[in-house]
Amino acid sequence: MEVVWSRLALITYKEIFENLQFRWTVREMRIFRDLTQNLVDKIKTQQIACPVINERLEIRKAVVHKNVSFYYRIDLSAKKIYIITFFNNRMNPETLIKFLNE
């Protein structure tokens, strides 16, 4: 399956990663990057299936770290996984609802 990152996913991932530069070491940043990539790879190869959090839109939640998740949708007919957004789990959930409805 092909993985497609939305513009919002690219922006939110970059924002989270840049925020890590102020709080974490380079080693921890690499670990976060690797955790993200490993999780995307496992979803891509169908080794894991994350829980559906929105039945109507078929959006799933993948937890990268206790503080960060990403949301995605699978299109089996197109054989694509669409990463919608990354989200800092400590943020206001209303912000996430807005992101997922865009």
N, C-alpha and C positions, 0 to 999 in steps of 0.2 A: 504494500500500500504506500501511496505517496503521502507525505505530510506537507500540508499547506499552512503557513503561518499567516494569520490576518495582519493587517496593518496595526490594529489595536494590540494584538499579541506581541508584535515586535516592539512596540512602544512601551508596553507595560513590563515586558521582560527587561528591556534596557533600563527603565526607571528603577526596577527592583535591584538589578545588578549594580547600577551606579550607587544606589543607596548602601549596598553592601561594602563598597569601597571605603565608606566613612566609618563603618562599624566593625568590619571583619578584616582578617589578614588575607594576604594573597592566597595562601593555602586553603582557607575556608571558602574563598570565592571560587577556586578551582573545584572544590568538592561540590559546591552548589551547582556549578555548570555541568559537572559530570553526572550528578543526580538527575538533573533535568534531562540531559541527553539519554541517559540509561532508561529513564521512565518513558520518554518518547519512543525509543527503540523497542521497548517491551510492548507498548501499545501497538506500534507499527507491525510487529511480528505476531501480534495477537497472543502473546504470552500472558498478558493480564487484561482484564476488563474492569474499568473503574465504574463506580456506581453512577446510575443515571440520576440527575438532580432535577431535571425538567423533562417530563414525559412528552409533552406536546412538541418541544423543540429537539428532543433527543440529545440533550446536552449532558455530558459526563464531567465529573470532577476528579482530577488527578492530584494527589497531595505529593508535592516535591519535598517539602520540609514542613515541620509543624506550623510554620508561619507563612508558607507560600504554597498556593495551589494554582493549577491552570485548568481551564475549561475547554472542552473540545466536543466535536461532533463527528461521527463517522458516516460517510456516504458509501455504502457497500456497492451500489451500482456503478459509481465512478471510481471505486477503489481508492478513496481519498480520506484522509483524516484532516479535519480543519481545526487548528488550534485557534480558539476565539480570543482568549485573554488570559493573562496571568493576574493573580490577585494576592495581595498581602492579607492574610486571614485576620489580621488585627484591625483592619480598616472597617468602616461602616458598611454593613451588608447592603444598604440601599444603593451604594455606589456599584456594587457587583450587579444588582438587578438592572441598573441603568446600562452597564456594559453589555450584559447578555441580551438586552432587548434592542440594541443598536443594529 
